[in-house]
Amino acid sequence: MAELFEALRDDFVRITDDVIWCSVTTVDDAGRPRSRILHPLWEIVDGRPVGWVVTGRTPVKARHLAANPNVAVSYWSPDQRVVLAECVASWVQDVETKSRVWDLFMTTPPPRGYDLSGFIPDGAADAAFTPLRLDPRSVHVYDGTGFPIHFTPRTAHF
């Protein structure tokens, strides 16, 4: 049964902040999945999670997202705390949003945020700075610290 995101928010934030790195899976134009490890920084905007990923706009990623912008995001910790999200991904193009995302990463304390200048020395206006925005269609939170007894998913749809 789906819940409002507000009911999942604290667990979503706690797990994604603790785990930090997640698997993100794209699908190519032939329907073949490909996973990679990424580091989204999530914020809550108007009661909904929005993820920001600083990642290279590689030819493979760009082709996959052009063919199908839907991605699966999966966080897992050894104590069986899990966040899954089905998202629509979009490349950020405008300088204003790129600047805001740059500032968000630079001012958020590690390990959630980090210094981007080692990767992109010319800052947010650099053409190489291509943040990826993640807008979830659904979020699933599992707190399996009591596994196997308490491993019931909690789900929010948007």
C-alpha positions as CSV (number, residue, x, y, z in Angstrom):
1,M,0.0,0.0,0.0
2,A,1.4,3.4,-1.0
3,E,2.0,6.1,1.6
4,L,2.6,9.8,1.4
5,F,6.3,10.6,1.0
6,E,6.2,12.6,4.2
7,A,5.7,9.3,6.1
8,L,8.9,7.9,4.5
9,R,10.9,11.1,4.4
10,D,13.0,10.7,7.6
11,D,13.9,7.1,6.7
12,F,14.7,8.0,3.1
13,V,17.0,10.8,4.2
14,R,18.6,8.8,6.9
15,I,19.4,5.8,4.7
16,T,20.5,7.8,1.6
17,D,22.7,10.1,3.8
18,D,24.3,7.0,5.5
19,V,24.8,4.9,2.5
20,I,25.8,7.8,0.1
21,W,26.7,5.7,-3.0
22,C,24.1,3.8,-4.9
23,S,23.6,1.7,-8.1
24,V,21.9,3.6,-10.9
25,T,20.6,1.5,-13.8
26,T,19.9,2.8,-17.3
27,V,18.5,1.0,-20.2
28,D,19.7,1.2,-23.8
29,D,17.6,1.4,-26.9
30,A,17.6,-2.4,-27.2
31,G,16.2,-2.8,-23.6
32,R,19.5,-3.9,-22.1
33,P,20.2,-2.6,-18.6
34,R,23.5,-1.2,-17.4
35,S,24.3,-0.3,-13.8
36,R,26.9,2.1,-12.4
37,I,27.8,3.4,-9.0
38,L,26.9,7.1,-8.5
39,H,26.7,9.6,-5.6
40,P,23.4,11.5,-5.7
41,L,22.8,14.4,-3.3
42,W,19.1,14.5,-2.5
43,E,17.1,17.5,-1.4
44,I,13.4,17.8,-0.6
45,V,11.6,20.3,-2.9
46,D,7.9,21.0,-2.3
47,G,7.6,17.8,-0.3
48,R,9.3,15.6,-3.0
49,P,12.8,14.2,-3.3
50,V,15.0,15.6,-6.1
51,G,18.4,14.0,-6.7
52,W,21.4,15.7,-8.2
53,V,24.3,13.7,-9.6
54,V,27.6,15.2,-10.8
55,T,28.6,12.7,-13.4
56,G,30.2,12.7,-16.8
57,R,27.9,12.9,-19.8
58,T,29.6,9.9,-21.3
59,P,28.4,8.6,-24.8
60,V,26.9,5.5,-23.2
61,K,25.0,7.3,-20.5
62,A,23.9,10.0,-23.0
63,R,22.6,7.4,-25.5
64,H,20.8,5.4,-22.8
65,L,19.0,8.5,-21.4
66,A,18.1,9.8,-24.8
67,A,16.5,6.4,-25.6
68,N,14.9,6.0,-22.2
69,P,15.2,8.6,-19.4
70,N,13.8,6.2,-16.8
71,V,16.4,5.0,-14.3
72,A,16.4,2.7,-11.2
73,V,18.3,3.8,-8.1
74,S,19.3,1.3,-5.4
75,Y,20.8,2.0,-2.0
76,W,21.7,-1.0,0.2
77,S,23.5,-1.3,3.5
78,P,24.8,-4.5,5.2
79,D,22.2,-4.1,8.0
80,Q,19.5,-4.4,5.3
81,R,18.4,-0.8,5.1
82,V,17.3,-0.2,1.5
83,V,16.0,2.7,-0.6
84,L,14.9,2.0,-4.1
85,A,13.6,4.8,-6.4
86,E,12.3,4.7,-10.0
87,C,13.2,8.1,-11.5
88,V,13.1,10.1,-14.6
89,A,16.6,11.5,-15.3
90,S,17.4,14.7,-17.2
91,W,20.6,16.5,-17.9
92,V,20.8,20.0,-16.5
93,Q,21.6,22.6,-19.2
94,D,20.9,26.0,-17.8
95,V,23.6,27.9,-16.0
96,E,21.4,29.1,-13.2
97,T,20.5,25.5,-12.1
98,K,24.1,24.3,-12.7
99,S,25.3,27.1,-10.4
100,R,22.8,26.1,-7.7
101,V,23.8,22.4,-8.0
102,W,27.5,23.4,-7.8
103,D,26.9,25.4,-4.7
104,L,24.8,22.6,-3.2
105,F,27.6,20.1,-3.5
106,M,30.3,22.6,-2.4
107,T,28.5,23.8,0.7
108,T,26.9,20.5,1.9
109,P,29.2,18.9,4.4
110,P,31.0,15.7,3.4
111,P,30.4,12.9,2.7
112,R,27.1,14.0,1.1
113,G,28.7,17.1,-0.5
114,Y,32.2,17.4,-1.8
115,D,34.7,19.7,-3.5
116,L,34.0,19.6,-7.2
117,S,36.9,21.8,-8.2
118,G,39.3,18.9,-8.5
119,F,37.1,17.4,-11.2
120,I,35.8,20.6,-12.9
121,P,38.3,23.4,-12.3
122,D,36.4,26.0,-14.2
123,G,33.3,25.8,-12.0
124,A,29.6,25.6,-12.8
125,A,29.8,27.4,-16.1
126,D,32.2,24.8,-17.5
127,A,30.7,22.8,-20.4
128,A,32.0,19.6,-18.8
129,F,29.8,20.2,-15.7
130,T,26.7,18.2,-16.6
131,P,24.6,17.5,-13.5
132,L,21.9,14.9,-13.8
133,R,18.6,15.5,-12.1
134,L,16.6,12.6,-10.7
135,D,12.9,13.0,-10.3
136,P,11.4,9.9,-8.6
137,R,8.1,8.5,-9.8
138,S,8.1,6.2,-6.7
139,V,10.3,5.6,-3.7
140,H,10.5,2.3,-1.7
141,V,12.0,2.2,1.8
142,Y,12.9,-1.0,3.6
143,D,14.3,-0.9,7.1
144,G,15.6,-4.4,7.5
145,T,17.5,-3.9,10.8
146,G,15.0,-6.5,12.3
147,F,15.4,-8.8,9.2
148,P,13.7,-11.2,8.5
149,I,10.8,-10.2,10.7
150,H,10.5,-6.5,9.8
151,F,11.4,-6.2,6.1
152,T,8.1,-4.8,4.8
153,P,8.5,-2.2,2.1
154,R,7.0,1.2,2.5
155,T,6.2,3.0,-0.8
156,A,5.4,6.4,-2.0
157,H,4.2,7.3,-5.5
158,F,4.5,10.8,-7.1
